[in-house]
């Protein structure tokens, strides 16, 4: 598939995950062979106010194209202004979040709240499309709940105003991340619009991605939670979709070495205090399946210094 002038083949995207897909994670992801990483979602309002933390999220230096920035907000004019600022920071695709289920986002009329206000959702997309000269994409959920599925209607509205790609997370807002993704709705959306559709939800192994594409006809796949502690999943899935071959997963030694490299990047970008706090969760994800993982998780969560956490990981290598 193509997105603007970018030829993506059958893309496997790393989902935008708040508090996870920061620059250190994206660099680690690319180092193990991943492509097409999105930023964490960024508040349009905070970007306009030049919030320092928001500007740090927008650090795209040295990253491969397409550089995809995800924005969220509820006001069309604010979203358009923020999109222009993102382009000034070297973004070359603007994605709009219309699916985040978190209460603090929804209560402000942002994220998944837009599933209950389709005219506003359409107006936001239209304003951003008209403001920028790069592809505009949108990520949605199926609807607010099972009784209010709006994915097909919303997809048609977004296509009509010039949105060039749509990612469909096949859950409702009410589900959050529980239950099962209903891939049937991805198939229905794909049938009703001509723009590329990216399927999202319940892809945890490469074969899941193959089944998702086969069952829905979607043009690509987005992986979120499956990549936690396992950035290899995206390149392994890409290889499977291209060649039909399942490559072996990395050995424990490689996983821990990459975790240590990831930690070095986190410390470089965020310093010791914030870096340690944020890396604890990543380290717990990296050691999933390792012998004595429960004990090691306790040691990781109680680490007081970066050296403490690094020592826990190095002990695994020594064993």
BALOTOR-259249 format. One record per residue (C-alpha): residue number from 1; chain; x, y, z. Coordinates in pm, whole numbers, padded with zeros to 5 digits. Layout:
N
<rec i="NUM" ch="A" x="X" y="Y" z="Z"/>
...
REM end
This chain:
319
<rec i="1" ch="A" x="00000" y="00000" z="00000"/>
<rec i="2" ch="A" x="00098" y="00363" z="-00043"/>
<rec i="3" ch="A" x="00061" y="00647" z="00203"/>
<rec i="4" ch="A" x="00128" y="00973" z="00027"/>
<rec i="5" ch="A" x="00455" y="00912" z="-00156"/>
<rec i="6" ch="A" x="00562" y="00639" z="00087"/>
<rec i="7" ch="A" x="00550" y="00281" z="-00044"/>
<rec i="8" ch="A" x="00486" y="00061" z="00260"/>
<rec i="9" ch="A" x="00410" y="-00283" z="00115"/>
<rec i="10" ch="A" x="00196" y="-00468" z="00371"/>
<rec i="11" ch="A" x="00294" y="-00261" z="00674"/>
<rec i="12" ch="A" x="00317" y="-00380" z="01032"/>
<rec i="13" ch="A" x="00294" y="-00070" z="01250"/>
<rec i="14" ch="A" x="00404" y="-00026" z="01610"/>
<rec i="15" ch="A" x="00101" y="00129" z="01782"/>
<rec i="16" ch="A" x="00123" y="00461" z="01963"/>
<rec i="17" ch="A" x="00126" y="00367" z="02332"/>
<rec i="18" ch="A" x="00124" y="00646" z="02592"/>
<rec i="19" ch="A" x="00417" y="00615" z="02829"/>
<rec i="20" ch="A" x="00572" y="00337" z="02619"/>
<rec i="21" ch="A" x="00660" y="00428" z="02259"/>
<rec i="22" ch="A" x="00892" y="00714" z="02347"/>
<rec i="23" ch="A" x="01211" y="00791" z="02156"/>
<rec i="24" ch="A" x="01416" y="00534" z="02348"/>
<rec i="25" ch="A" x="01164" y="00260" z="02271"/>
<rec i="26" ch="A" x="01136" y="00361" z="01906"/>
<rec i="27" ch="A" x="01515" y="00353" z="01865"/>
<rec i="28" ch="A" x="01528" y="00010" z="02030"/>
<rec i="29" ch="A" x="01246" y="-00111" z="01807"/>
<rec i="30" ch="A" x="01431" y="00004" z="01494"/>
<rec i="31" ch="A" x="01758" y="-00148" z="01619"/>
<rec i="32" ch="A" x="01600" y="-00496" z="01617"/>
<rec i="33" ch="A" x="01464" y="-00452" z="01264"/>
<rec i="34" ch="A" x="01131" y="-00277" z="01319"/>
<rec i="35" ch="A" x="00985" y="-00011" z="01091"/>
<rec i="36" ch="A" x="00692" y="00230" z="01102"/>
<rec i="37" ch="A" x="00685" y="00339" z="01466"/>
<rec i="38" ch="A" x="00439" y="00605" z="01579"/>
<rec i="39" ch="A" x="00494" y="00855" z="01857"/>
<rec i="40" ch="A" x="00301" y="00851" z="02178"/>
<rec i="41" ch="A" x="-00020" y="01049" z="02141"/>
<rec i="42" ch="A" x="00033" y="01422" z="02186"/>
<rec i="43" ch="A" x="-00212" y="01679" z="02317"/>
<rec i="44" ch="A" x="-00281" y="01942" z="02051"/>
<rec i="45" ch="A" x="-00348" y="02201" z="02323"/>
<rec i="46" ch="A" x="-00022" y="02125" z="02504"/>
<rec i="47" ch="A" x="00170" y="02146" z="02177"/>
<rec i="48" ch="A" x="00029" y="02490" z="02102"/>
<rec i="49" ch="A" x="00127" y="02604" z="02452"/>
<rec i="50" ch="A" x="00479" y="02467" z="02384"/>
<rec i="51" ch="A" x="00469" y="02240" z="02688"/>
<rec i="52" ch="A" x="00825" y="02117" z="02747"/>
<rec i="53" ch="A" x="00728" y="01752" z="02802"/>
<rec i="54" ch="A" x="00519" y="01758" z="02485"/>
<rec i="55" ch="A" x="00807" y="01902" z="02285"/>
<rec i="56" ch="A" x="01030" y="01619" z="02414"/>
<rec i="57" ch="A" x="00779" y="01365" z="02279"/>
<rec i="58" ch="A" x="00813" y="01537" z="01942"/>
<rec i="59" ch="A" x="01186" y="01468" z="01921"/>
<rec i="60" ch="A" x="01214" y="01287" z="01586"/>
<rec i="61" ch="A" x="01582" y="01352" z="01518"/>
<rec i="62" ch="A" x="01748" y="01071" z="01325"/>
<rec i="63" ch="A" x="01429" y="00869" z="01281"/>
<rec i="64" ch="A" x="01338" y="00706" z="00951"/>
<rec i="65" ch="A" x="01046" y="00815" z="00735"/>
<rec i="66" ch="A" x="00755" y="00813" z="00746"/>
<rec i="67" ch="A" x="00765" y="00995" z="01079"/>
<rec i="68" ch="A" x="00412" y="00962" z="01215"/>
<rec i="69" ch="A" x="00288" y="01194" z="01489"/>
<rec i="70" ch="A" x="-00039" y="01117" z="01665"/>
<rec i="71" ch="A" x="-00240" y="01413" z="01796"/>
<rec i="72" ch="A" x="-00551" y="01424" z="02012"/>
<rec i="73" ch="A" x="-00793" y="01706" z="02081"/>
<rec i="74" ch="A" x="-01153" y="01817" z="02042"/>
<rec i="75" ch="A" x="-01131" y="02155" z="01869"/>
<rec i="76" ch="A" x="-01080" y="02157" z="01489"/>
<rec i="77" ch="A" x="-00885" y="02483" z="01479"/>
<rec i="78" ch="A" x="-00655" y="02377" z="01764"/>
<rec i="79" ch="A" x="-00590" y="02044" z="01597"/>
<rec i="80" ch="A" x="-00506" y="02215" z="01267"/>
<rec i="81" ch="A" x="-00261" y="02454" z="01435"/>
<rec i="82" ch="A" x="-00098" y="02168" z="01626"/>
<rec i="83" ch="A" x="-00061" y="01966" z="01306"/>
<rec i="84" ch="A" x="00133" y="02251" z="01146"/>
<rec i="85" ch="A" x="00362" y="02270" z="01449"/>
<rec i="86" ch="A" x="00420" y="01894" z="01428"/>
<rec i="87" ch="A" x="00526" y="01932" z="01065"/>
<rec i="88" ch="A" x="00770" y="02201" z="01173"/>
<rec i="89" ch="A" x="00921" y="01933" z="01398"/>
<rec i="90" ch="A" x="00975" y="01711" z="01089"/>
<rec i="91" ch="A" x="00661" y="01496" z="01105"/>
<rec i="92" ch="A" x="00552" y="01384" z="00760"/>
<rec i="93" ch="A" x="00229" y="01202" z="00854"/>
<rec i="94" ch="A" x="-00032" y="01334" z="01098"/>
<rec i="95" ch="A" x="-00250" y="01079" z="01275"/>
<rec i="96" ch="A" x="-00558" y="01178" z="01475"/>
<rec i="97" ch="A" x="-00655" y="00978" z="01783"/>
<rec i="98" ch="A" x="-01028" y="00904" z="01798"/>
<rec i="99" ch="A" x="-01004" y="00590" z="02007"/>
<rec i="100" ch="A" x="-00822" y="00647" z="02337"/>
<rec i="101" ch="A" x="-01054" y="00512" z="02610"/>
<rec i="102" ch="A" x="-00882" y="00664" z="02915"/>
<rec i="103" ch="A" x="-01131" y="00857" z="03133"/>
<rec i="104" ch="A" x="-00918" y="01172" z="03167"/>
<rec i="105" ch="A" x="-00904" y="01198" z="02787"/>
<rec i="106" ch="A" x="-01268" y="01108" z="02726"/>
<rec i="107" ch="A" x="-01406" y="01349" z="02984"/>
<rec i="108" ch="A" x="-01256" y="01636" z="02784"/>
<rec i="109" ch="A" x="-01437" y="01527" z="02469"/>
<rec i="110" ch="A" x="-01119" y="01385" z="02317"/>
<rec i="111" ch="A" x="-01010" y="01040" z="02202"/>
<rec i="112" ch="A" x="-01294" y="00788" z="02209"/>
<rec i="113" ch="A" x="-01543" y="01059" z="02308"/>
<rec i="114" ch="A" x="-01546" y="01158" z="01940"/>
<rec i="115" ch="A" x="-01716" y="00827" z="01863"/>
<rec i="116" ch="A" x="-02026" y="00985" z="02015"/>
<rec i="117" ch="A" x="-01997" y="01307" z="01811"/>
<rec i="118" ch="A" x="-01937" y="01213" z="01448"/>
<rec i="119" ch="A" x="-01991" y="01565" z="01305"/>
<rec i="120" ch="A" x="-01716" y="01696" z="01535"/>
<rec i="121" ch="A" x="-01489" y="01403" z="01445"/>
<rec i="122" ch="A" x="-01541" y="01480" z="01078"/>
<rec i="123" ch="A" x="-01481" y="01851" z="01131"/>
<rec i="124" ch="A" x="-01153" y="01784" z="01311"/>
<rec i="125" ch="A" x="-01027" y="01559" z="01033"/>
<rec i="126" ch="A" x="-01134" y="01809" z="00768"/>
<rec i="127" ch="A" x="-00958" y="02098" z="00943"/>
<rec i="128" ch="A" x="-00632" y="01905" z="00971"/>
<rec i="129" ch="A" x="-00645" y="01781" z="00610"/>
<rec i="130" ch="A" x="-00700" y="02136" z="00484"/>
<rec i="131" ch="A" x="-00420" y="02277" z="00702"/>
<rec i="132" ch="A" x="-00135" y="02045" z="00605"/>
<rec i="133" ch="A" x="00027" y="01912" z="00289"/>
<rec i="134" ch="A" x="00115" y="01568" z="00429"/>
<rec i="135" ch="A" x="-00103" y="01256" z="00463"/>
<rec i="136" ch="A" x="-00359" y="01264" z="00744"/>
<rec i="137" ch="A" x="-00464" y="00937" z="00902"/>
<rec i="138" ch="A" x="-00700" y="00847" z="01186"/>
<rec i="139" ch="A" x="-00716" y="00573" z="01450"/>
<rec i="140" ch="A" x="-01062" y="00478" z="01574"/>
<rec i="141" ch="A" x="-01247" y="00215" z="01775"/>
<rec i="142" ch="A" x="-01569" y="00045" z="01669"/>
<rec i="143" ch="A" x="-01792" y="00270" z="01875"/>
<rec i="144" ch="A" x="-01878" y="00362" z="02231"/>
<rec i="145" ch="A" x="-02034" y="00024" z="02315"/>
<rec i="146" ch="A" x="-02190" y="-00274" z="02139"/>
<rec i="147" ch="A" x="-02514" y="-00082" z="02091"/>
<rec i="148" ch="A" x="-02342" y="00217" z="01932"/>
<rec i="149" ch="A" x="-02112" y="00077" z="01661"/>
<rec i="150" ch="A" x="-02022" y="00369" z="01433"/>
<rec i="151" ch="A" x="-01704" y="00249" z="01263"/>
<rec i="152" ch="A" x="-01851" y="00219" z="00913"/>
<rec i="153" ch="A" x="-02027" y="00555" z="00918"/>
<rec i="154" ch="A" x="-01727" y="00730" z="01068"/>
<rec i="155" ch="A" x="-01494" y="00572" z="00812"/>
<rec i="156" ch="A" x="-01709" y="00706" z="00529"/>
<rec i="157" ch="A" x="-01714" y="01054" z="00682"/>
<rec i="158" ch="A" x="-01337" y="01056" z="00727"/>
<rec i="159" ch="A" x="-01270" y="00934" z="00375"/>
<rec i="160" ch="A" x="-01500" y="01206" z="00237"/>
<rec i="161" ch="A" x="-01285" y="01484" z="00387"/>
<rec i="162" ch="A" x="-00953" y="01348" z="00261"/>
<rec i="163" ch="A" x="-00822" y="01115" z="00530"/>
<rec i="164" ch="A" x="-00578" y="00879" z="00355"/>
<rec i="165" ch="A" x="-00560" y="00582" z="00593"/>
<rec i="166" ch="A" x="-00769" y="00450" z="00880"/>
<rec i="167" ch="A" x="-00663" y="00223" z="01166"/>
<rec i="168" ch="A" x="-00949" y="00031" z="01327"/>
<rec i="169" ch="A" x="-00900" y="-00108" z="01677"/>
<rec i="170" ch="A" x="-01172" y="-00370" z="01678"/>
<rec i="171" ch="A" x="-01297" y="-00301" z="02030"/>
<rec i="172" ch="A" x="-01545" y="-00053" z="02170"/>
<rec i="173" ch="A" x="-01458" y="00215" z="02420"/>
<rec i="174" ch="A" x="-01657" y="00027" z="02683"/>
<rec i="175" ch="A" x="-01428" y="-00276" z="02638"/>
<rec i="176" ch="A" x="-01107" y="-00080" z="02697"/>
<rec i="177" ch="A" x="-00860" y="-00370" z="02634"/>
<rec i="178" ch="A" x="-01070" y="-00656" z="02768"/>
<rec i="179" ch="A" x="-01253" y="-00932" z="02586"/>
<rec i="180" ch="A" x="-01183" y="-01011" z="02224"/>
<rec i="181" ch="A" x="-01138" y="-00782" z="01926"/>
<rec i="182" ch="A" x="-01426" y="-00819" z="01679"/>
<rec i="183" ch="A" x="-01241" y="-00845" z="01349"/>
<rec i="184" ch="A" x="-01566" y="-00876" z="01156"/>
<rec i="185" ch="A" x="-01612" y="-00500" z="01185"/>
<rec i="186" ch="A" x="-01272" y="-00440" z="01028"/>
<rec i="187" ch="A" x="-01393" y="-00645" z="00730"/>
<rec i="188" ch="A" x="-01710" y="-00435" z="00707"/>
<rec i="189" ch="A" x="-01519" y="-00108" z="00719"/>
<rec i="190" ch="A" x="-01276" y="-00229" z="00452"/>
<rec i="191" ch="A" x="-01569" y="-00322" z="00228"/>
<rec i="192" ch="A" x="-01726" y="00024" z="00252"/>
<rec i="193" ch="A" x="-01430" y="00256" z="00186"/>
<rec i="194" ch="A" x="-01148" y="00269" z="-00066"/>
<rec i="195" ch="A" x="-00870" y="00409" z="00155"/>
<rec i="196" ch="A" x="-00623" y="00166" z="00318"/>
<rec i="197" ch="A" x="-00748" y="00006" z="00640"/>
<rec i="198" ch="A" x="-00509" y="-00109" z="00912"/>
<rec i="199" ch="A" x="-00638" y="-00379" z="01146"/>
<rec i="200" ch="A" x="-00563" y="-00356" z="01517"/>
<rec i="201" ch="A" x="-00649" y="-00581" z="01809"/>
<rec i="202" ch="A" x="-00542" y="-00924" z="01941"/>
<rec i="203" ch="A" x="-00226" y="-00965" z="01734"/>
<rec i="204" ch="A" x="00024" y="-01139" z="01962"/>
<rec i="205" ch="A" x="00206" y="-01374" z="01724"/>
<rec i="206" ch="A" x="00286" y="-01342" z="01351"/>
<rec i="207" ch="A" x="00016" y="-01594" z="01258"/>
<rec i="208" ch="A" x="-00246" y="-01367" z="01419"/>
<rec i="209" ch="A" x="-00155" y="-01097" z="01169"/>
<rec i="210" ch="A" x="-00193" y="-01342" z="00881"/>
<rec i="211" ch="A" x="-00537" y="-01446" z="01002"/>
<rec i="212" ch="A" x="-00643" y="-01085" z="01052"/>
<rec i="213" ch="A" x="-00553" y="-00994" z="00694"/>
<rec i="214" ch="A" x="-00709" y="-01312" z="00554"/>
<rec i="215" ch="A" x="-01037" y="-01266" z="00743"/>
<rec i="216" ch="A" x="-01080" y="-00892" z="00687"/>
<rec i="217" ch="A" x="-00889" y="-00799" z="00372"/>
<rec i="218" ch="A" x="-00720" y="-00516" z="00563"/>
<rec i="219" ch="A" x="-00412" y="-00357" z="00410"/>
<rec i="220" ch="A" x="-00181" y="-00383" z="00709"/>
<rec i="221" ch="A" x="-00162" y="-00454" z="01079"/>
<rec i="222" ch="A" x="-00095" y="-00252" z="01392"/>
<rec i="223" ch="A" x="00052" y="-00418" z="01703"/>
<rec i="224" ch="A" x="00035" y="-00264" z="02049"/>
<rec i="225" ch="A" x="00043" y="-00470" z="02368"/>
<rec i="226" ch="A" x="00204" y="-00767" z="02193"/>
<rec i="227" ch="A" x="00521" y="-00559" z="02149"/>
<rec i="228" ch="A" x="00565" y="-00485" z="02520"/>
<rec i="229" ch="A" x="00903" y="-00631" z="02606"/>
<rec i="230" ch="A" x="00901" y="-00789" z="02261"/>
<rec i="231" ch="A" x="00989" y="-00531" z="01995"/>
<rec i="232" ch="A" x="01098" y="-00824" z="01775"/>
<rec i="233" ch="A" x="00734" y="-00916" z="01718"/>
<rec i="234" ch="A" x="00689" y="-00648" z="01452"/>
<rec i="235" ch="A" x="00986" y="-00746" z="01228"/>
<rec i="236" ch="A" x="00907" y="-01116" z="01278"/>
<rec i="237" ch="A" x="00549" y="-01048" z="01172"/>
<rec i="238" ch="A" x="00665" y="-00841" z="00874"/>
<rec i="239" ch="A" x="00887" y="-01129" z="00763"/>
<rec i="240" ch="A" x="00605" y="-01380" z="00801"/>
<rec i="241" ch="A" x="00363" y="-01169" z="00596"/>
<rec i="242" ch="A" x="00621" y="-01121" z="00321"/>
<rec i="243" ch="A" x="00769" y="-01471" z="00299"/>
<rec i="244" ch="A" x="00531" y="-01701" z="00490"/>
<rec i="245" ch="A" x="00814" y="-01811" z="00719"/>
<rec i="246" ch="A" x="00820" y="-01799" z="01099"/>
<rec i="247" ch="A" x="01167" y="-01696" z="01217"/>
<rec i="248" ch="A" x="01287" y="-01809" z="01562"/>
<rec i="249" ch="A" x="01225" y="-01575" z="01852"/>
<rec i="250" ch="A" x="01533" y="-01417" z="02014"/>
<rec i="251" ch="A" x="01715" y="-01611" z="02284"/>
<rec i="252" ch="A" x="01701" y="-01488" z="02644"/>
<rec i="253" ch="A" x="02057" y="-01354" z="02611"/>
<rec i="254" ch="A" x="01958" y="-01129" z="02321"/>
<rec i="255" ch="A" x="01645" y="-01012" z="02499"/>
<rec i="256" ch="A" x="01842" y="-00905" z="02805"/>
<rec i="257" ch="A" x="02116" y="-00739" z="02600"/>
<rec i="258" ch="A" x="01854" y="-00537" z="02415"/>
<rec i="259" ch="A" x="01685" y="-00449" z="02744"/>
<rec i="260" ch="A" x="02016" y="-00312" z="02874"/>
<rec i="261" ch="A" x="02065" y="-00110" z="02554"/>
<rec i="262" ch="A" x="01709" y="00018" z="02585"/>
<rec i="263" ch="A" x="01783" y="00126" z="02943"/>
<rec i="264" ch="A" x="02094" y="00315" z="02828"/>
<rec i="265" ch="A" x="01878" y="00510" z="02584"/>
<rec i="266" ch="A" x="01615" y="00584" z="02847"/>
<rec i="267" ch="A" x="01881" y="00720" z="03084"/>
<rec i="268" ch="A" x="02032" y="00932" z="02808"/>
<rec i="269" ch="A" x="01700" y="01094" z="02719"/>
<rec i="270" ch="A" x="01531" y="01116" z="03060"/>
<rec i="271" ch="A" x="01796" y="01108" z="03329"/>
<rec i="272" ch="A" x="01836" y="00871" z="03621"/>
<rec i="273" ch="A" x="01524" y="00943" z="03828"/>
<rec i="274" ch="A" x="01263" y="00943" z="03552"/>
<rec i="275" ch="A" x="01457" y="00686" z="03351"/>
<rec i="276" ch="A" x="01462" y="00435" z="03636"/>
<rec i="277" ch="A" x="01091" y="00483" z="03707"/>
<rec i="278" ch="A" x="01000" y="00428" z="03343"/>
<rec i="279" ch="A" x="01239" y="00141" z="03275"/>
<rec i="280" ch="A" x="01110" y="-00078" z="03558"/>
<rec i="281" ch="A" x="00795" y="-00165" z="03365"/>
<rec i="282" ch="A" x="00991" y="-00235" z="03046"/>
<rec i="283" ch="A" x="01235" y="-00460" z="03233"/>
<rec i="284" ch="A" x="00946" y="-00662" z="03376"/>
<rec i="285" ch="A" x="00809" y="-00709" z="03025"/>
<rec i="286" ch="A" x="01150" y="-00814" z="02887"/>
<rec i="287" ch="A" x="01194" y="-01092" z="03144"/>
<rec i="288" ch="A" x="00859" y="-01258" z="03079"/>
<rec i="289" ch="A" x="00917" y="-01633" z="03063"/>
<rec i="290" ch="A" x="01261" y="-01618" z="03225"/>
<rec i="291" ch="A" x="01328" y="-01863" z="03509"/>
<rec i="292" ch="A" x="01244" y="-01716" z="03852"/>
<rec i="293" ch="A" x="01064" y="-01430" z="03677"/>
<rec i="294" ch="A" x="00839" y="-01361" z="03977"/>
<rec i="295" ch="A" x="01137" y="-01310" z="04210"/>
<rec i="296" ch="A" x="01318" y="-01102" z="03950"/>
<rec i="297" ch="A" x="01011" y="-00880" z="03905"/>
<rec i="298" ch="A" x="01020" y="-00804" z="04274"/>
<rec i="299" ch="A" x="01388" y="-00711" z="04256"/>
<rec i="300" ch="A" x="01327" y="-00491" z="03954"/>
<rec i="301" ch="A" x="01037" y="-00304" z="04111"/>
<rec i="302" ch="A" x="01239" y="-00244" z="04430"/>
<rec i="303" ch="A" x="01554" y="-00126" z="04253"/>
<rec i="304" ch="A" x="01660" y="00211" z="04390"/>
<rec i="305" ch="A" x="01927" y="00309" z="04138"/>
<rec i="306" ch="A" x="01992" y="00241" z="03769"/>
<rec i="307" ch="A" x="02281" y="00018" z="03874"/>
<rec i="308" ch="A" x="02046" y="-00193" z="04087"/>
<rec i="309" ch="A" x="01820" y="-00260" z="03789"/>
<rec i="310" ch="A" x="02110" y="-00322" z="03554"/>
<rec i="311" ch="A" x="02255" y="-00570" z="03804"/>
<rec i="312" ch="A" x="01933" y="-00771" z="03806"/>
<rec i="313" ch="A" x="01940" y="-00796" z="03429"/>
<rec i="314" ch="A" x="02310" y="-00885" z="03420"/>
<rec i="315" ch="A" x="02251" y="-01164" z="03672"/>
<rec i="316" ch="A" x="02023" y="-01327" z="03416"/>
<rec i="317" ch="A" x="02302" y="-01311" z="03157"/>
<rec i="318" ch="A" x="02553" y="-01461" z="03399"/>
<rec i="319" ch="A" x="02325" y="-01755" z="03471"/>
REM end
